[in-house]
Amino acid sequence: MEDHNTIHIKNMVCPRCIMAVEDLFKVLNIEIKSIRLGEVVVSRKLEDETKRQLAKQLKDLGFALLEPGKSLIISQIKSMLIQQIHHTNEPLKVNYSTFLSENLHHDYSYLSRLFSSVEGVTIEKFITAQKIERVKELLFYNEMNLSEIAFQMNYSSVAHLSAQFKKETGMTPSAFKKQKSPGHHYLNDT
């Protein structure tokens, strides 16, 4: 079921990462059909030497070429969650477990066990940490009020968002908002 023209890349977590990878593919004269976080579809299968060059240059940029297998699934889970939480404005219509299992074609219990065994943290904790990072960003840049943020981030209420925020950061959203620096980071393995 794996497409030989699809290349999976670890550590692609933002739009700037897509631009950096796209630029590298242009330098190496590799034609791209489509590109998104963690994945590039090329027009033809890469020769072994081209693949080795690509892997080396991706590593120099802080990325990694992933071979099919468990690390690929972990990377796909992270990329999908980061894309959904940080770069999509539409709330999910299904829960994260359904979203992941439908898109990755694996039972969620398998994905959950695999993720926890490799990452040492549950998918739920990873999601919560990513959501809190996104909330920090939205608060810092005054893009929305707390009830709008709670709605966009799929929290059942402002109180639920505030409680989870305080549990994760040790401060309330309003105390965080008074700070001068967003201090956000993507919780991704490097």
Secondary structure, 3 states (H helix, E strand, C coil): CCCCCEEEEECCCCHHHHHHHHHHHHHCCCCEEEEECCEEEECCCCCHHHHHHHHHHHHHCCCEEECCCHHHHHHHHHHHHHHHHHHCCCCCCCCHHHHHHHHHCCCHHHHHHHHHHHHCCCHHHHHHHHHHHHHHHHHHCCCCCHHHHHHHCCCCCHHHHHHHHHHHHCCCHHHHHCCCCCCCCCCCCC
